[in-house]
Amino acid sequence: MTVSDSGDRPALLAATPSADRVTEWLWTLAALGGVLTLLVVLFTVELLLRL
């Protein structure tokens, strides 16, 4: 998309994703963070139980 495609909007504003798209990415990142946290906790518990 070029500046002329976006009408009178500046190029940076035209390249900004919509709020719905950002919300989808945030939910995805939150889910991935939760899974990673769960794996780290399970790994830590496993190591502590082996002591």
C-alpha positions as CSV (number, residue, x, y, z in Angstrom):
1,M,0.0,0.0,0.0
2,T,1.4,3.4,-0.9
3,V,0.6,6.8,0.5
4,S,-1.7,7.5,-2.4
5,D,-3.7,4.4,-1.7
6,S,-4.7,5.5,1.7
7,G,-6.2,8.8,0.7
8,D,-5.4,11.7,3.1
9,R,-4.2,9.4,5.9
10,P,-0.5,9.5,6.7
11,A,1.6,6.5,5.7
12,L,2.2,5.4,9.3
13,L,-1.5,5.6,10.2
14,A,-2.4,3.6,7.1
15,A,0.0,0.9,8.2
16,T,-1.5,0.6,11.7
17,P,-3.5,-2.6,12.2
18,S,-7.1,-2.5,13.3
19,A,-8.0,-2.9,17.0
20,D,-9.6,-6.2,16.3
21,R,-6.5,-7.6,14.7
22,V,-4.3,-6.3,17.6
23,T,-6.8,-8.0,20.1
24,E,-6.5,-11.3,18.3
25,W,-2.7,-11.1,18.5
26,L,-2.8,-10.2,22.2
27,W,-5.0,-13.2,22.9
28,T,-2.7,-15.4,21.0
29,L,0.4,-14.1,22.8
30,A,-1.4,-14.5,26.2
31,A,-2.3,-18.1,25.4
32,L,1.3,-18.9,24.3
33,G,2.6,-17.2,27.5
34,G,0.2,-19.3,29.6
35,V,1.3,-22.5,28.0
36,L,5.0,-21.6,28.4
37,T,4.4,-20.7,32.1
38,L,2.6,-24.0,32.7
39,L,5.5,-25.9,31.2
40,V,8.1,-24.0,33.3
41,V,6.1,-24.6,36.4
42,L,5.7,-28.3,35.7
43,F,9.4,-28.7,34.9
44,T,10.3,-26.9,38.2
45,V,7.9,-29.1,40.2
46,E,9.4,-32.2,38.6
47,L,12.9,-31.0,39.5
48,L,11.9,-30.2,43.1
49,L,10.3,-33.6,43.6
50,R,13.5,-35.3,42.5
51,L,15.5,-33.7,45.3
